[in-house]
Amino acid sequence: MTDSDTEQSSDTYESYYLAYGLFGIFMKWARNGYAESVQEMTQIVAERIFAGTSCLAFQ
């Protein structure tokens, strides 16, 4: 496996991680009766996305 293949594989896993993580957040929001506002959910999602990318930057 080349470095390029490893990078592509890593990018694929990151994409799936973000997609399924977001799905889980939205499912929890729905099951909770949409108690949080859209603005609150935007904040929650943005924090998770940016926290995840900052951690990946150090790898």
N, CA, C and O atoms as a Tinker XYZ file with bonds, in Angstrom:
   236  protein
     1  N      0.851000   -1.164000    0.000000    73     2
     2  CA     0.000000    0.000000    0.000000    64     1     3
     3  C      0.907000    1.241000    0.000000    63     2     4     5
     4  O      1.817000    1.346000    0.822000    81     3
     5  N      0.659000    2.153000   -0.901000    73     3     6
     6  CA     1.467000    3.368000   -0.993000    64     5     7
     7  C      0.943000    4.435000   -0.037000    63     6     8     9
     8  O     -0.144000    4.305000    0.526000    81     7
     9  N      1.739000    5.496000    0.136000    73     7    10
    10  CA     1.300000    6.610000    0.988000    64     9    11
    11  C      0.017000    7.224000    0.458000    63    10    12    13
    12  O     -0.854000    7.616000    1.233000    81    11
    13  N     -0.103000    7.310000   -0.869000    73    11    14
    14  CA    -1.303000    7.869000   -1.490000    64    13    15
    15  C     -2.525000    7.011000   -1.169000    63    14    16    17
    16  O     -3.596000    7.538000   -0.868000    81    15
    17  N     -2.363000    5.692000   -1.233000    73    15    18
    18  CA    -3.464000    4.785000   -0.892000    64    17    19
    19  C     -3.863000    4.934000    0.564000    63    18    20    21
    20  O     -5.047000    4.930000    0.900000    81    19
    21  N     -2.859000    5.065000    1.426000    73    19    22
    22  CA    -3.128000    5.228000    2.852000    64    21    23
    23  C     -3.877000    6.524000    3.112000    63    22    24    25
    24  O     -4.814000    6.547000    3.910000    81    23
    25  N     -3.478000    7.604000    2.447000    73    23    26
    26  CA    -4.174000    8.886000    2.602000    64    25    27
    27  C     -5.618000    8.785000    2.143000    63    26    28    29
    28  O     -6.520000    9.272000    2.823000    81    27
    29  N     -5.846000    8.153000    0.990000    73    27    30
    30  CA    -7.205000    8.000000    0.478000    64    29    31
    31  C     -8.050000    7.174000    1.439000    63    30    32    33
    32  O     -9.209000    7.503000    1.691000    81    31
    33  N     -7.478000    6.114000    1.970000    73    31    34
    34  CA    -8.190000    5.261000    2.914000    64    33    35
    35  C     -8.528000    6.047000    4.175000    63    34    36    37
    36  O     -9.635000    5.937000    4.701000    81    35
    37  N     -7.580000    6.834000    4.656000    73    35    38
    38  CA    -7.801000    7.657000    5.840000    64    37    39
    39  C     -8.900000    8.682000    5.591000    63    38    40    41
    40  O     -9.755000    8.900000    6.449000    81    39
    41  N     -8.879000    9.311000    4.419000    73    39    42
    42  CA    -9.913000   10.283000    4.064000    64    41    43
    43  C    -11.289000    9.628000    4.016000    63    42    44    45
    44  O    -12.278000   10.226000    4.442000    81    43
    45  N    -11.356000    8.411000    3.504000    73    43    46
    46  CA   -12.617000    7.687000    3.430000    64    45    47
    47  C    -13.148000    7.404000    4.828000    63    46    48    49
    48  O    -14.333000    7.606000    5.095000    81    47
    49  N    -12.287000    6.941000    5.713000    73    47    50
    50  CA   -12.722000    6.668000    7.082000    64    49    51
    51  C    -13.162000    7.937000    7.782000    63    50    52    53
    52  O    -14.137000    7.924000    8.534000    81    51
    53  N    -12.462000    9.026000    7.547000    73    51    54
    54  CA   -12.842000   10.306000    8.141000    64    53    55
    55  C    -14.216000   10.742000    7.647000    63    54    56    57
    56  O    -15.032000   11.230000    8.429000    81    55
    57  N    -14.476000   10.570000    6.360000    73    55    58
    58  CA   -15.776000   10.926000    5.793000    64    57    59
    59  C    -16.899000   10.123000    6.436000    63    58    60    61
    60  O    -17.942000   10.674000    6.789000    81    59
    61  N    -16.682000    8.822000    6.587000    73    59    62
    62  CA   -17.695000    7.974000    7.210000    64    61    63
    63  C    -17.892000    8.345000    8.672000    63    62    64    65
    64  O    -19.020000    8.382000    9.163000    81    63
    65  N    -16.806000    8.616000    9.357000    73    63    66
    66  CA   -16.884000    9.011000   10.765000    64    65    67
    67  C    -17.726000   10.271000   10.917000    63    66    68    69
    68  O    -18.608000   10.327000   11.774000    81    67
    69  N    -17.466000   11.270000   10.103000    73    67    70
    70  CA   -18.224000   12.516000   10.181000    64    69    71
    71  C    -19.686000   12.303000    9.811000    63    70    72    73
    72  O    -20.581000   12.810000   10.487000    81    71
    73  N    -19.927000   11.556000    8.744000    73    71    74
    74  CA   -21.300000   11.337000    8.289000    64    73    75
    75  C    -22.130000   10.603000    9.336000    63    74    76    77
    76  O    -23.244000   11.021000    9.655000    81    75
    77  N    -21.590000    9.512000    9.869000    73    75    78
    78  CA   -22.359000    8.738000   10.839000    64    77    79
    79  C    -22.441000    9.454000   12.180000    63    78    80    81
    80  O    -23.429000    9.301000   12.898000    81    79
    81  N    -21.438000   10.220000   12.527000    73    79    82
    82  CA   -21.499000   11.028000   13.738000    64    81    83
    83  C    -22.593000   12.074000   13.641000    63    82    84    85
    84  O    -23.354000   12.284000   14.585000    81    83
    85  N    -22.666000   12.728000   12.491000    73    83    86
    86  CA   -23.721000   13.727000   12.273000    64    85    87
    87  C    -25.098000   13.072000   12.297000    63    86    88    89
    88  O    -26.043000   13.613000   12.872000    81    87
    89  N    -25.201000   11.920000   11.677000    73    87    90
    90  CA   -26.463000   11.180000   11.680000    64    89    91
    91  C    -26.903000   10.897000   13.115000    63    90    92    93
    92  O    -28.072000   11.077000   13.454000    81    91
    93  N    -25.979000   10.460000   13.949000    73    91    94
    94  CA   -26.283000   10.166000   15.334000    64    93    95
    95  C    -26.740000   11.398000   16.100000    63    94    96    97
    96  O    -27.683000   11.329000   16.888000    81    95
    97  N    -26.079000   12.514000   15.870000    73    95    98
    98  CA   -26.478000   13.765000   16.523000    64    97    99
    99  C    -27.897000   14.134000   16.128000    63    98   100   101
   100  O    -28.709000   14.485000   16.985000    81    99
   101  N    -28.204000   14.058000   14.841000    73    99   102
   102  CA   -29.544000   14.434000   14.383000    64   101   103
   103  C    -30.611000   13.449000   14.843000    63   102   104   105
   104  O    -31.741000   13.849000   15.124000    81   103
   105  N    -30.268000   12.170000   14.924000    73   103   106
   106  CA   -31.224000   11.189000   15.438000    64   105   107
   107  C    -31.527000   11.469000   16.915000    63   106   108   109
   108  O    -32.681000   11.404000   17.338000    81   107
   109  N    -30.498000   11.777000   17.689000    73   107   110
   110  CA   -30.691000   12.105000   19.105000    64   109   111
   111  C    -31.565000   13.351000   19.242000    63   110   112   113
   112  O    -32.445000   13.404000   20.101000    81   111
   113  N    -31.323000   14.339000   18.406000    73   111   114
   114  CA   -32.116000   15.570000   18.430000    64   113   115
   115  C    -33.593000   15.260000   18.150000    63   114   116   117
   116  O    -34.483000   15.752000   18.844000    81   115
   117  N    -33.834000   14.446000   17.133000    73   115   118
   118  CA   -35.209000   14.079000   16.773000    64   117   119
   119  C    -35.872000   13.289000   17.896000    63   118   120   121
   120  O    -37.017000   13.559000   18.260000    81   119
   121  N    -35.152000   12.316000   18.443000    73   119   122
   122  CA   -35.725000   11.486000   19.522000    64   121   123
   123  C    -35.974000   12.290000   20.788000    63   122   124   125
   124  O    -36.800000   11.917000   21.621000    81   123
   125  N    -35.258000   13.388000   20.922000    73   123   126
   126  CA   -35.421000   14.266000   22.080000    64   125   127
   127  C    -36.518000   15.300000   21.831000    63   126   128   129
   128  O    -36.695000   16.222000   22.626000    81   127
   129  N    -37.248000   15.149000   20.740000    73   127   130
   130  CA   -38.361000   16.037000   20.440000    64   129   131
   131  C    -37.937000   17.408000   19.942000    63   130   132   133
   132  O    -38.677000   18.381000   20.086000    81   131
   133  N    -36.750000   17.489000   19.359000    73   131   134
   134  CA   -36.230000   18.755000   18.818000    64   133   135
   135  C    -36.221000   19.845000   19.897000    63   134   136   137
   136  O    -36.577000   20.996000   19.642000    81   135
   137  N    -35.804000   19.454000   21.106000    73   135   138
   138  CA   -35.818000   20.385000   22.234000    64   137   139
   139  C    -34.876000   21.570000   22.012000    63   138   140   141
   140  O    -35.177000   22.690000   22.424000    81   139
   141  N    -33.742000   21.322000   21.364000    73   139   142
   142  CA   -32.791000   22.402000   21.095000    64   141   143
   143  C    -33.211000   23.146000   19.838000    63   142   144   145
   144  O    -33.793000   22.568000   18.920000    81   143
   145  N    -32.910000   24.418000   19.813000    73   143   146
   146  CA   -33.225000   25.218000   18.628000    64   145   147
   147  C    -32.262000   24.875000   17.489000    63   146   148   149
   148  O    -31.229000   24.239000   17.702000    81   147
   149  N    -32.611000   25.298000   16.305000    73   147   150
   150  CA   -31.734000   25.107000   15.150000    64   149   151
   151  C    -30.385000   25.777000   15.412000    63   150   152   153
   152  O    -29.339000   25.227000   15.066000    81   151
   153  N    -30.408000   26.949000   16.017000    73   151   154
   154  CA   -29.163000   27.667000   16.312000    64   153   155
   155  C    -28.303000   26.875000   17.307000    63   154   156   157
   156  O    -27.084000   26.805000   17.154000    81   155
   157  N    -28.934000   26.284000   18.319000    73   155   158
   158  CA   -28.187000   25.468000   19.279000    64   157   159
   159  C    -27.582000   24.243000   18.592000    63   158   160   161
   160  O    -26.437000   23.879000   18.857000    81   159
   161  N    -28.348000   23.620000   17.721000    73   159   162
   162  CA   -27.839000   22.446000   17.007000    64   161   163
   163  C    -26.701000   22.822000   16.063000    63   162   164   165
   164  O    -25.740000   22.071000   15.899000    81   163
   165  N    -26.824000   23.990000   15.448000    73   163   166
   166  CA   -25.735000   24.466000   14.586000    64   165   167
   167  C    -24.457000   24.595000   15.393000    63   166   168   169
   168  O    -23.388000   24.188000   14.940000    81   167
   169  N    -24.562000   25.150000   16.572000    73   167   170
   170  CA   -23.404000   25.311000   17.462000    64   169   171
   171  C    -22.824000   23.950000   17.850000    63   170   172   173
   172  O    -21.611000   23.747000   17.792000    81   171
   173  N    -23.689000   23.027000   18.243000    73   171   174
   174  CA   -23.249000   21.690000   18.647000    64   173   175
   175  C    -22.523000   20.991000   17.499000    63   174   176   177
   176  O    -21.438000   20.443000   17.693000    81   175
   177  N    -23.112000   21.008000   16.319000    73   175   178
   178  CA   -22.516000   20.328000   15.160000    64   177   179
   179  C    -21.200000   20.999000   14.779000    63   178   180   181
   180  O    -20.211000   20.311000   14.525000    81   179
   181  N    -21.172000   22.315000   14.734000    73   179   182
   182  CA   -19.947000   23.032000   14.365000    64   181   183
   183  C    -18.822000   22.718000   15.345000    63   182   184   185
   184  O    -17.680000   22.515000   14.932000    81   183
   185  N    -19.134000   22.678000   16.632000    73   183   186
   186  CA   -18.112000   22.352000   17.633000    64   185   187
   187  C    -17.554000   20.958000   17.414000    63   186   188   189
   188  O    -16.348000   20.743000   17.537000    81   187
   189  N    -18.428000   20.005000   17.089000    73   187   190
   190  CA   -17.963000   18.628000   16.871000    64   189   191
   191  C    -17.107000   18.532000   15.611000    63   190   192   193
   192  O    -16.077000   17.857000   15.610000    81   191
   193  N    -17.518000   19.190000   14.561000    73   191   194
   194  CA   -16.769000   19.123000   13.306000    64   193   195
   195  C    -15.396000   19.754000   13.486000    63   194   196   197
   196  O    -14.384000   19.169000   13.100000    81   195
   197  N    -15.361000   20.940000   14.067000    73   195   198
   198  CA   -14.078000   21.628000   14.209000    64   197   199
   199  C    -13.193000   20.961000   15.245000    63   198   200   201
   200  O    -11.970000   20.976000   15.102000    81   199
   201  N    -13.765000   20.383000   16.272000    73   199   202
   202  CA   -12.971000   19.651000   17.262000    64   201   203
   203  C    -12.338000   18.420000   16.613000    63   202   204   205
   204  O    -11.181000   18.094000   16.882000    81   203
   205  N    -13.103000   17.739000   15.756000    73   203   206
   206  CA   -12.588000   16.551000   15.073000    64   205   207
   207  C    -11.489000   16.870000   14.095000    63   206   208   209
   208  O    -10.516000   16.123000   13.999000    81   207
   209  N    -11.615000   17.966000   13.362000    73   207   210
   210  CA   -10.587000   18.298000   12.386000    64   209   211
   211  C     -9.334000   18.817000   13.048000    63   210   212   213
   212  O     -8.237000   18.595000   12.534000    81   211
   213  N     -9.457000   19.507000   14.183000    73   211   214
   214  CA    -8.251000   20.002000   14.848000    64   213   215
   215  C     -7.458000   18.832000   15.424000    63   214   216   217
   216  O     -6.228000   18.868000   15.439000    81   215
   217  N     -8.149000   17.794000   15.899000    73   215   218
   218  CA    -7.448000   16.613000   16.405000    64   217   219
   219  C     -6.741000   15.878000   15.269000    63   218   220   221
   220  O     -5.630000   15.379000   15.446000    81   219
   221  N     -7.377000   15.812000   14.115000    73   219   222
   222  CA    -6.777000   15.097000   12.986000    64   221   223
   223  C     -5.569000   15.839000   12.432000    63   222   224   225
   224  O     -4.681000   15.223000   11.842000    81   223
   225  N     -5.525000   17.151000   12.616000    73   223   226
   226  CA    -4.412000   17.951000   12.084000    64   225   227
   227  C     -3.078000   17.594000   12.750000    63   226   228   229
   228  O     -2.015000   17.832000   12.177000    81   227
   229  N     -3.134000   17.026000   13.948000    73   227   230
   230  CA    -1.907000   16.706000   14.675000    64   229   231
   231  C     -1.366000   15.324000   14.345000    63   230   232   233
   232  O     -0.302000   14.943000   14.832000    81   231
   233  N     -2.078000   14.582000   13.536000    73   231   234
   234  CA    -1.620000   13.227000   13.197000    64   233   235
   235  C     -0.529000   13.259000   12.174000    63   234   236
   236  O     -0.027000   12.208000   11.774000    81   235
